[in-house]
Amino acid sequence: MVEKTDILKNLKHELRKGTLVLAVLSQLKTKHYGYSLVETLNKKDLKIDQNTLYPLLRRLDTQGLLTSTWEVVEPRPRKYYELNAFGKEILHSLQYDFENNYQVLNSMLKEEY
């Protein structure tokens, strides 16, 4: 039998996974390299590690949502990411959908059962 804690852990992971893309895109309105983005998200209490972030950044870059550039900053080169026009359009659409879904879910969760 599957333990309650295992089920809850998996469901929380799924819920979180669905919001990470929106969170990352929202912070890429300004240019960041991977570690600076991790720090920014962590400071805002959205804990994310590099093993989660870097594949997500590569996927968003491949999908054409980001502009990425290499810059040499001591002591080594860093790859910076920033939303491009298409990424901003996608972010706006996702934000709209998220806000609508939040309102519907919030209403449903307040219903008595």
GIJO-V215103 format. One record per run of one state. SS is the DSSP state (a for helix, b for strand, c for the rest). FROM is the first residue (numbers start at 1). LEN is the number of residues. If there is no record, write none. Layout:
# GIJO-V215103
SS_FROM_LEN ; SS_FROM_LEN
This chain:
# GIJO-V215103
c_1_3 ; a_4_24 ; c_28_4 ; b_32_2 ; a_34_10 ; c_44_6 ; a_50_13 ; c_63_3 ; b_66_8 ; c_74_2 ; b_76_8 ; c_84_1 ; a_85_26 ; c_111_3
